[in-house]
Amino acid sequence: MSNTNHRVVITGIGMLTPLGLDSTSTWQALIAGESGIASITHFDTSRHKTKIAGEVKGFEPASYMSIKEAKRMDRFAQMAVAAAKQALAQSKLVIDSSNAFNIGVIIGSGIGGINTLLEQARVLIDKGPERLSPFTVPMMTADVAAGHVSIMLGAKGPNFCTMSACASGSDAIGIAYEMIKRGDVSAIFAGGAEAAINPIGIAGFNALKGLSTNNENPLTASRPFDATRDGFIMSEGSAVLLLESAEHALQREANIIAEIVSYGASADAYHMTQPAADGEGGLRSMKSALTRADLAPDKIDYINAHGTSTQLNDKMETRAIKSVFKNCAYKIPISSTKSMTGHLLGAAGALEAAFCAIIVNEGIIPPTINLHTPDPDCDLDYVPNHARRQKVSFALSNAFGFGGHNSTLIIGRYSEALA
């Protein structure tokens, strides 16, 4: 592959979310404005301030792997494998000895196998070090999702994990885009996976005062940009996209869903858990993506906001959007799909990039539900409560994470005439 400026397209999407067990069911619930938030069933929440979350309901790992294999994977890795297999099936890519070395896997996770770590810590305390499972380390480290996907699919190209908190999944896609663009490989399975709805995950974010405690109203608890918002809702799930060079996809006559147009990233260098004043870090991430795509701000037709439903994030992201898009900011439809899915942490950016790919393909913009009380500091068009049918040529997706990590992807409709 001598050309160092390949176009990068999406040919497969897999996902497991609080709204559904695949991309079709998730998308239908999303545009219907349904919430996937409910009371936690994974553990006893009686001693916890937050008792609600976005659990993936009805997931059966045995549908994607043997029971023996499933037992040797943390839940987040099981879901990554499931999403990757869905993406492979949709793409109709055949992986064999002729191309395996040219296909990579990059799966991001903000936390990794925290369920395994918690379970084995209990074993250590209750029964002693000799009783720990030999699979403790291979199940708890964040990189194992990418490793399992590689093994399950036979992909022998570059293989690693991105770990940048809530920007992890977005960064995985962005780095995969850059690698394919410069000709390192022809295709990469890229995305994110997270499963941290357990006692330490909920208690830890409660200690930071980050989670909503609106336990009596789970369906309306995630309310980005609403004046009454009181914190985010933790969720679990996975989203994996198959990215390919346009040449590779066209050569095998694949169905192209959308195109990755650009990727920008930045650091706040400000605070571990709070966004920089006026959203300065996110502002630079968005500007970088626009500049690298050579797109004027008025070319963006839709923004999928990070939109966590916390007081600081929503306000600062709104300010950053206004700074980047100036007067255009008031004309661009913006939504936070976290109002329905909750916050998938390290998988959030990948899921929302997948949503953007479907949005440019379908021409339907999902709503921000539960937006009923306007916040004077959040005064843009957040597509309140009802989906909107509108042509979208370019969608911008933001993902911001603890540690000051900022990631922005621009996804566009693919035109074969330009290939």
N, C-alpha and C positions, 0 to 999 in steps of 0.2 A: 504494500500500500504506500505508494510514493507521495501522493497528494497529502499535504499536511493541513488541509482545511476542509475536511469532510463535513457534510451536513449530517446531523444526528436525529434520528426519528424514533418514535415509539411504536412498537408493533405488538406488544402484549401487556396486559395489566392484570394483576392479581391482587386481591385484598380480602382481609377478614377484619370486620369492624363491629362496633356496637350496633350498627344498623343492618348488618347482613353478613353472610358467609362468602360472598363473592362480589365482584364489581357491579353486576346487574342488580342484585337485590339492594345493595348499598346505595347505588345511584337512584333507584326508584324511590327509596325512602327519603333520600336527601332532597330531591326536587319536590317531594310531597310535604316537606317541612316537618318530618317526624323526628322525634328525639329518641336517642338510644340510651338515655340515662335512666337508671333505676336503682333500687336498694341493692347494696352489695350482698352477694351470696357466697363469695369465695371464702369468707371467714367471719367470725363473730365480731360485730362492730360495737358491741354494747359499751365498751370503754373508750370509744373513739368519738371525736367531735364530728367528723364527717362520716356519714354512713351510706353515701351514694357514690356511684361511679358508672363508667361506661364499660361494662363487661361484654366480651364476645360470647354470645349465647348459642349453645348447641354445637360448638366446635368439636368434631370427632377426629382426633389425629389419625386414627386407624384408616380413615378415608384416603390418606396421603402417604402412609408409611406403615410398616409392620408394628405390632404392639411392642416388640422387643426394641425396635429403633426408637419409638416414642418414649419408652421408659428411660432411655439414655439421653433425652433432650429436655432442657427446661422449656416451659410453655412458650416463651418468646421465640425460641428456635423452631419449635414445632410449627408455629404460625408463619414464620418466615419461609419454611419449606413449602407449606401449603400455598402461600401466595405466589411463590416462585413457580410452582408446578402449574398453577392457574395461568400465570403469564405465559409460560412455555406452551401450554395447550392452546391458548388464544392465538399465539403467534404462528403456530404450526412449524416452528423451527425444529429441524432434526439435528441433534448433536451426536456426532460419531467421530471416528478416528481421523476423518478428513478435516474437521474444523474445531475439535475440542480445545486445542491449544490457543485458539484465537477467540475464545469466549470467556469472559471474566465474570466475577461476582463481587459486588460491593454492597454489604448490608450494614446500615447504621443502627446503633442502639445507644440510648443515653444512659442506660443502667445495666443492661445485660441480664444474667441469670440470677436475679435477686431472690426468686422463689427457692432455688436450690441452695443458695447461700444461707437463707433463713432456716430452711429445714435442717441443713447439716450443722449449723451453729447450735440448734437445739439438741441434735445427736451428740455433739461434742460436749456440751454442758451436762446432759443427762446421763450419757453412757461412756464418755471418754473418747480419746483420740483414735483408739484402735477400731472403733466402730464406724468411723466415717466411710462413706461410699467411695470406692476408687474412681467413680465418675464425677466426684465433686468438682474438681477443677475443670474437666472438659465440659461440664454443664453450666458453670457459673460465669465463665469469662465471656465478654461481649462479642468476641470474634467468632464464636462457635456457630452462630447462625449462618454466617458466610461460608464457613467450612462445611456445614451439613448440606447447604444448598449445592455447593460445588460437588460434593460426593454423590448426592442424590441425582443430580442432573448430568454428571460427567463433564462439567465445565472445567478445563485445566488451565485457563488463562489467569491473569492477575486476580488475587483473591485476598480481600481484607475488610476490616470494619472501620467505619468512621464513627467517632465518639465525640460529638460536640453538643451534648445536651439536646435541647429540643430542635436544634438545627441539624442533627445527625443524618436523618433521612434525606433532607434536602441536599446536604453536602455530598452524600453518597451519589445522588443523581448528578450533581454538578461536576464532581470529579470524574464520574463515568463519562459524562458528556465530553469533558476535556480530553480524556484518553482516546475516545473514539475519534474525536475531531482531528487530533494530531496524527492518527493512524497507528496507534499502538496495537489495537485489536479491532475486530469487526463488530463485536456485540458484547454487551455486559448486562447482567441482571442486577439492577440497582434499586435500593429502597431502604426500608427500615422496619424494625420489629421491636415491640415492647410489651412486657407483661409484669407490671409492678403493683397490681392491686392486691396488696397483702398488708399485714399489720405494720411492718416497718415503712413501707412505701407511703401509706396513708398517714401514719403518725409523723413521719419525717416532714412531709409537706404541710401538715397541720402545724408543726412546730415553727415553720416559716410563715405561718398565717397566710398561706397561698391558696388553700382550698375553700370552696364554698361550703357553708354549713347549713344550707337551705334544705335540710333533709326531708322536710314534709312535702316539698314540691320538686321531686327529682326531674320531671319533664321540663320544668321552667327554670331550673337552677343555673344552667349555663346561659348567660344573657350578655354577650359581648356588646359593648358600646351603650348599654342601657345604664341610666343613672343609678339604678338600684343593684347593680352587679356587686357580688361580694366574694369573688374568687373563682378559680377555674375548677373544672371537674376532671379528675384523673380518669383516663381510659386506657384500654389495651388494644392490641391488634397489630396488623402488618399490612404493608403495601409494597409490592415489588413491580417494577416496570422493566420490560425488556427493551433496551436501547440498542439500535443498530446504526451503522453508517447507511445513508440513503442508498448508496450503490449496492451494498450487501442485501438490503431489503428488496430493492427493485430486481436484482438478479434472481432472487428466489421467488419473485412475484408475491411478496407478502402484502397484507393489508396494512397500510400505514394509518395510524390513528391520529397522530399529531407530530410536531417537531419541537425538539429542544432548541431554542433560539439563542439563549444566553444564560450565563451564570455569574453572579457577583457575590462577593463575600467580604466581611469586614469584622473588626473587633471594636467593642466600646472602649476597652482599657479604662474602665470606670468603676464597676462594682460587680460583685459575684452574682447578685440576685436581682438587682434593679437595673432597668434600662438607663442609658445615658440621657442626660437632660435634653429635652426637645427631640429625642429619638435620633440623635446625631449618628449613632452607629448604623441603625437601620436605613437612615437617609443615604449614607455612603454606599451601603450594599445595593440599594435600588439604583442609585446613580451609576454605579459600576456596571450593573447588568444592562442598563439602557445604553451606556456608552459603548460597551463591548458588542452590543447588537446593532449599533449605529441606528438606534430608533429614537425619534423625538418623543417626548412625554405624551403628546396628543395621539400617538399611535396605539397606546395601551387602551384596550376596550373593557378590561375587567381586572380587578385586583382581588385575589384571595388573601385576606389579611391574616396575620398571625392571630390577632383577635382572641386573646385568651379568656376574657371576661374578668380580668383583674383591673383595679382602678388605674394603676400606673401604666401597664402595657397598652391598654386601649387608647389612653390619652396621648401617650408618647408616639404610638404608631400613627395616630391621626395627624399629629403635628408633623411627623416625618413625611407622610404622604403629601401634605399641603406644601411642605418645603420643596419637595421634588417636582410635583406636578403643577404647582402654582394655581392659576385659575382653572386649569383642567381638572383639578382634584374634585371639584364640585360636580363635574359632568361624568366622572367614571364610576360605574356601579362597583361597589365593594361589598363583599360578604365574608363573614366568619362562619365557616362550616363547623367550627368547634361548638357552635350553639346547638348542633344536633349530634355530633360525634363525641363531644368532649375532647380532651387534650390527650393525644396518644404519645406525648412526650417525644422520645427519639424517633418514633414512626410518623409523627404528625406531618412533617414537611414532605415526606414521600407520599402520604395519603393525599395531601392537598395538591401536590403536583399532579397526581393521577386524576384528581377531580378536574383540574384545569385542562388536562388533555381531553377529557370527555366533554367539558364545556365548549371548547373550540370546535369539537367534532359535532356536537348536538345542537349548539346554539340556544342552550337553556342555562340561565344563571341561578344557582341555588340561593335561597334566602338566608338572612340572619334572623332566626326565629327568636321569640321572647324579647323583642325590641319594642317596648311600649312606652317607656318613659325617657324622652330625649335628654341626653346629657349635653349641656351647653358647650363642653369641650370636645364633644364628638358629634360634629354637625355635617358630616358628609352623607352621601347616598349609600346606605348600608343594605339596600334591598330588603327592607323590613318585612318579615313574616310570610312573604309569598314569592315563589320563584318567578322569574321574568324571562320570557322568550326574547332573545336578542342575539344578533350575529356578533360573534367574538373572533376577531382575527389574531389578536395577541392578548394573552393573559399573563399577569405577573403574580407570582406566589412568594410570600414572605415567610420565613421561619427564623425566629430569634430564640436564643437559649441562654440559660444561666452560664455565667462566665463571660458574658458579653459577646457571644457568637452570633453573627448575623449572616443569613444566607438568602439570596433572592434568585429565583429561576424565572425566565420568560419562556413561555410555551406558545407556539403558534400553529395555525392551520397549515397543513402541508400542501404545497402546490407542486405537482410533478413537473410542470413546465419550467420551474426554476431550478430543477436538479441538474 
